[in-house]
Amino acid sequence: MGLLSLLRSLKREEREARILVLGLDNAGKTTILRALSEEDISQITPTQGFNIKSLVHEGFKLNVWDIGGQSTIRPYWRNYFEHTDGLVYVIDSADRNRLAEAGQELQSLLEEEKLAATPTLVFANKQDLLSALPADEISNELNLHLIRDRPWCIMASSAKTGEGLQEGMEWLVQTIQK
């Protein structure tokens, strides 16, 4: 079941949602976006700016913004916060050396006034790798249980295999609709 199938189930007329996809470089943001769009994921290059995918189905428009995660680009993330309905934060579950950095960036995002109360989905990506930390361990490391000002969810995922992507986006869209 692809993202279009999820959109088919949405019944609101003329509804539009803006989803912001952020995370450190090489976390898998673009691969996730392409997988959700049912596009080829065999050759992905680092995002130097941003990618946008818009899907329209039965009057529901989902605008997904994938912003590059290199340290030189991160200060510009705030230029994209306006009117964000949902935040997807992608973590490379196999990159233990950068988990603290990923957590710091997520914490900074959660403190942003323009993202206040924005439903947040954390993809614990690259679960197909043997060295990947489980989602619950990442959640504990990042103290996600302390988030009280918004709905949030962490989802074990693999952009390569598709694991968890549909379920995570389903949670996010349903939460935005409430």
Salt bridges, closest charged atoms under 4 A:
ASP25 OD1 - ARG74 NH2 3.52
ASP25 OD1 - ARG98 NH2 2.69
GLU39 OE2 - LYS53 NZ 2.71
GLU58 OE2 - HIS57 NE2 3.43
GLU82 OE2 - HIS83 NE2 3.95
GLU82 OE1 - LYS114 NZ 3.09
ASP92 OD2 - LYS126 NZ 3.10
GLU101 OE2 - ARG74 NH1 2.85
GLU101 OE1 - ARG98 NE 3.34
GLU105 OE2 - ARG74 NH1 3.25
GLU112 OE2 - ARG78 NH2 2.59
ASP149 OD1 - ARG150 NE 3.14
